[in-house]
């Protein structure tokens, strides 16, 4: 199988190179900063952006939120099936 990412430099203008499950946590940042979040089941998301902004937003089922995120808080988050799109 050929790998189209093999000779490509990772970039914010390109696709994510991996997707990681997110367990919301009020005190721990994500293991890697997400370039976007994917949410399977909608609800509210309480998060901290890569710039440090605290935000609470409503998202629908199967949403993609294209914003840099460093933490998804447990308190205030009712959405589930959250995944972080990352560049490894």
C-alpha positions, -999 to 999 in steps of 0.1 A, spaced: 0 0 0 13 35 -8 14 61 19 5 96 6 18 111 39 52 95 36 71 124 20 47 152 32 54 177 59 26 180 84 8 213 82 -23 230 96 -35 234 61 -34 197 55 -55 169 70 -51 155 105 -27 126 107 -45 108 135 -77 109 155 -77 102 193 -106 95 217 -112 123 242 -122 117 278 -134 151 292 -114 161 322 -115 194 342 -79 193 352 -59 176 325 -51 189 290 -54 166 259 -23 145 252 -19 165 220 -34 198 209 -63 191 186 -66 210 153 -104 201 153 -129 180 173 -153 154 159 -184 148 180 -206 117 175 -235 126 198 -244 163 201 -248 183 232 -227 210 249 -189 211 248 -170 230 275 -135 235 263 -103 255 264 -90 267 231 -53 266 221 -52 304 229 -65 297 264 -101 309 259 -128 291 279 -158 283 257 -191 264 260 -209 257 228 -237 236 215 -229 210 188 -251 187 168 -247 150 162 -217 142 139 -202 176 142 -167 187 132 -155 218 152 -125 232 133 -108 251 162 -76 244 181 -84 228 215 -61 219 243 -87 207 269 -123 194 270 -138 199 304 -160 173 320 -181 199 338 -204 215 313 -199 188 286 -229 167 277 -218 157 241 -202 123 238 -181 103 214 -156 131 212 -124 127 191 -94 150 187 -80 154 152 -43 158 156 -11 163 136 15 138 148 
